[in-house]
Amino acid sequence: MARKQFRVFPEKIGFFPYIWLIYLVFPVLNLDGYSGYKLMGGYALLLLFLVAYRQLYWVTEKAYTAWLGLQLLIIVVLTVVYSPYNFYMGFFTSNFIGWYTDVRRFKRALAVFAAVLIGLVGLFYLPQMHGLDILFMLPFVLMMLITPFGIRSINRRRVLEKELDQANERIKEMVKREERMRIARDLHDTMGHTLSLITLKSQLIEKMVVKNPERAQAEAREIQRTSRAALRQVRELVSEMRAVTVAEELAAAEEMLRSAEITLEVEGDAALPGVSDLTQNILSLCIKEGVTNIVKHSGADVCRIGIALLPGEVRITVEDNGIGVDCSGSGTSGRGDGNGMKGMAERLALIDGSLTLGPGTSGGTLLTVTVPRAVKDRKDGETA
């Protein structure tokens, strides 16, 4: 079993405790002129004071009060028996009083310290001092009485910062769990749709391998490209290498639609200048879902994607000229009730976005995704 390494002061505090030790030079100098047992007693008291100083950095609760009381008692003895200037050692005790977290203990310790300090000054310091010495001493007395409040305020701030760090860690863990769920959902959406497309094409090749070998070979090559694209998407989702932009998703959508013999028409600026990566990533996932639904369900031969960068929002429309979707009341039927639409709604809710699904202008289906733009995004977009 490894032996526990001895430390003079806690490592987390750094060099701060060592700096205070410099001020113990003055009590040592105040022993000049004494000899014999009185000199040895003075050194013994300073050594005991040093031990108490060290212990106050380690002990807690009741032991802390005991060591603090011992330190204050040593200051009283050194001031009364040796030199009135030793009362300046009260700065050590003043510092440690500020470490109390409990309000009642803090007030009690401060009251005792103030009484002792005023008693020393009134009974042993003032009678031996005159003129400028008294004026020089008063600011230091006030500083010793005020210092505990400052130290306590600093320590409370450190505690709050520690609690904030702990809260941030909990938030990070929650974000990680949410991100794992998102990645799992995205994997399901991406791979589910891609594998469905590969399955359809595989069935088509099986039927065409005898009748039209050249077309079967072309479809087989399309399957290879689709599977490679799916593998690339999975790697990006799992490793979180980067967010997919709308422009990149449109390129992937064009390849998928071309494989399904559907023409893609795009209107608007796909670069979306000034729009954050998070917003673009969510919009690209919505486009992916909309295009996949068109390939699987619409029976269309044309897909139109509109991109509008408005002053207060970003609007994406995905429309086809296929069989359409039935709408009744506030809900939709058909593909509007699938897990893909629910996943889109959940992702858009993260950025206060919304979506609607209804009949298109050419008899097909129109998917409209709307996302508000932040003030910063609007400014960036306007200056881009």
CORWOBEL-V502273 format. One record per pair of residues at least 6 apart in sequence whose C-alpha atoms are under 8 Angstrom apart, sorted by the first residue. I is the first residue (numbers start at 1). J is the second residue. Records with the same first field share a line. If there is no record, write none. Layout:
I=J, J
This chain:
8=54
9=17, 54, 57, 58
10=57, 58
20=92
27=46, 86, 89
28=43, 46
30=82, 83, 85, 86
31=39, 42, 82, 83
42=78, 82
45=74, 78
46=74
49=70, 71, 74
52=67, 68, 70, 71
53=71, 92
55=67
56=64, 67, 68, 96
68=93, 96
71=93
72=90, 93, 113
75=86, 87, 89, 90
76=87, 116, 120
78=84, 86, 87
79=85, 86, 87, 120, 124
80=120, 124
84=124, 125
85=125
87=117, 120
88=140
90=117, 144
91=144
94=113, 144, 145, 147, 148
95=147, 148, 151
96=148
97=106, 109, 110, 148, 152
98=106, 147, 148, 149, 150, 151, 152, 153, 155
99=148, 151, 152, 155
100=106, 152
101=152, 156
110=145, 148
114=145
117=141
126=134
183=237, 238
185=343
186=237
187=234, 237
189=289, 340
190=230, 233, 234
191=230, 234
193=292
194=226, 227, 230
197=296
198=223, 226, 227
201=219, 220, 223
202=220, 223
204=216
205=216, 217, 219, 220
206=216
208=215, 216
209=215, 216
219=259
222=259
226=256
236=242
243=277, 278, 280, 281
244=277, 280, 281, 284
245=271, 277, 280, 281, 284
246=270, 271, 272, 280, 281, 283, 284
247=270, 271
249=284, 285, 287, 288
250=284, 287
253=287, 288, 291
254=264
257=263, 264, 291, 295
258=264
260=295
261=301
262=295, 300, 301, 302, 303
263=301, 302, 303
264=302, 303, 304, 305
265=302, 303, 304, 305
266=304, 305, 306, 307
267=304, 305, 306, 307
268=306, 307, 308
269=307, 308, 309
270=307
272=309, 381
273=380, 381, 384
274=377, 378, 379, 380, 381, 382, 384
275=373, 377, 378, 381
276=377
279=351, 371
282=347, 348
283=316, 369
285=344
286=344, 369
287=318
289=340, 341, 344
290=318, 367
291=303, 318
293=335
294=300, 303, 320
297=335
298=320, 321, 322, 323, 324, 364, 365
299=322, 323
300=320, 321, 322, 323, 364
301=320, 321, 322
302=320, 321
303=318, 319, 320, 321
304=317, 318, 319, 320
305=316, 317, 318, 319
306=315, 316, 317, 318
307=314, 315, 316, 317
308=314, 315, 316
309=315
311=373, 378
312=372, 373, 374, 378
313=370, 371, 372, 373
314=370, 371, 372, 373
315=368, 369, 370, 371
316=368, 369, 370
317=366, 367, 368, 369
318=366, 367, 368
319=360, 364, 365, 366, 367
320=360, 362, 364, 365, 366
321=360, 362, 363, 364, 365
322=363, 364, 365
323=363, 364, 365
324=359, 360, 363, 364, 365
325=332, 333, 334, 335, 336, 358, 359, 364, 365
326=332, 333, 334, 358, 359
327=333, 358, 359
332=357, 358
335=341
336=357
345=354, 355
348=354, 355, 371
351=371, 372
352=371, 372
353=369, 370, 371, 372
354=369, 370, 371
355=367, 368, 369, 370
356=367, 368, 369
357=365, 366, 367, 368
358=365, 366, 367
359=365, 366
360=366
